[in-house]
């Protein structure tokens, strides 16, 4: 057609080929773009998924999204909630308050995954990137160095070879990348089906929280999105058809609080699925990496899945950039699997526990569960621990028994730390600021230098917000020089 914009041609070579343009792929693409790394992102779908399941973005994820300039736009399109709360009818069993967490985002953001994808794709476009949609990975072969990928343009039928130094599979549960690399994906199906329904309703129920209603009839989780729109995740029988308005009304009437006076209006989206718990045997094989659902899947209870996938992406992004630019040894990429896979294993166990606790149906077990959770919820330290765990602020890649934050721990964002994806040197009281700034000026990578009066020691913070190195206040100026050695020999290093 005269005047129409020509379709972009898929490049024949790139540093990083990203397969899959869900949240993890889009976030990874933006992170690479910001760091000046050439990449190509493909997806077989013509547009964002509309039946996606994730509906909550936690604080740690928002901190990471802020480094690519996407957090504020996402918050503007969601509804911040102060807590996750479990209830049994009218009774509050336990609440996990997020509003006291040490983060710029002390809340859980209720927002559909489709919206998250829209915000991320818009941000990628603002950065000058694009998604090659209707492109499917057909085959993947390792070359030295790198890989050769065969990709079909599903619109034209053309098949093109793409030479890539690295390939990242962000292509979900049925990952073609994982299958092409013959990476086992062991696990099992849980004996439960869930229904996901998005709809409008009038509701006098709890506000400012994402609510899990325990019931002998089955779990019901309610999230308030924008306006009168709500999202429900409900445990259902195997043969349950896609719920209509009457069925959703019954779910709310039998499992939610009767005082809420729910009145369901229009159903906009429904889907059902069986819960799977699976984890790949490895998250990396040669020049190929698995991220998000391609690497691990589990119960939706706790809203950890998409958030964990995004943390995978941010863990990998700066490492790829450092190796491609030559500021780090290729061995740095080995730490992606050694850091993220143990974390995912722990997460699967945690999600399984939450799932089992939330889906009890035996009356005696339900009574005991409610009593134990209620007692636990009265202990402030336990509420704080659970909130940090759900918000993923407690994730660590080693840590230590000494003063926090230790090596591998998350460093909470502080004024003066690097903007975007960068390194920071954060000084405690008593450290020589001038000496530290002079040392930072000759570091192998740019370093932002700032102070935190609450720190027990100096910390060198990685671009993903975790601590790489620590030193006593008097030795803070030695950290920039030690960074070059760390990048060549990554891993835990003592004071």
TAUR-V967522 format. One line per field, one symbol per residue. psi: psi as a letter, one per 20 degrees, with the letter a starting at -180 (. if undefined). Layout:
psi: ???
This chain:
psi: ppiqpqpqppqiqrgpppoplagggggggghgghjkpprppqphqirqpikqhpjpprghghgghhijkigghghhjaopqirpppqncippgqqnpiijqnqimmrpoopqhgggggghhggghhijrqpnrkpppgqppproqbrpppppoigiippqpopphqppokkagkphggghjloqmqarpqlqqqqppprqrppkapqjqppooqqhiqqopppobqcjpqppppprrhjprpqahhhggggghhhaphihlpopepphpqqqqppqoqpqhqiqocjpqpqbihhpqaqipilifhggghhgghghghggggghijiqqhhhhhigghghghghghgggghhgggghijqipgghgggghgghgggiiohhhggghghghikijpqlfariaqqprpiqpoppqpirpqbnrqqopqrqiqogghghghhhjqhqpppprqoiiqirqqoprijjqpgqrqqghjhiighhhhggghhmqappr.
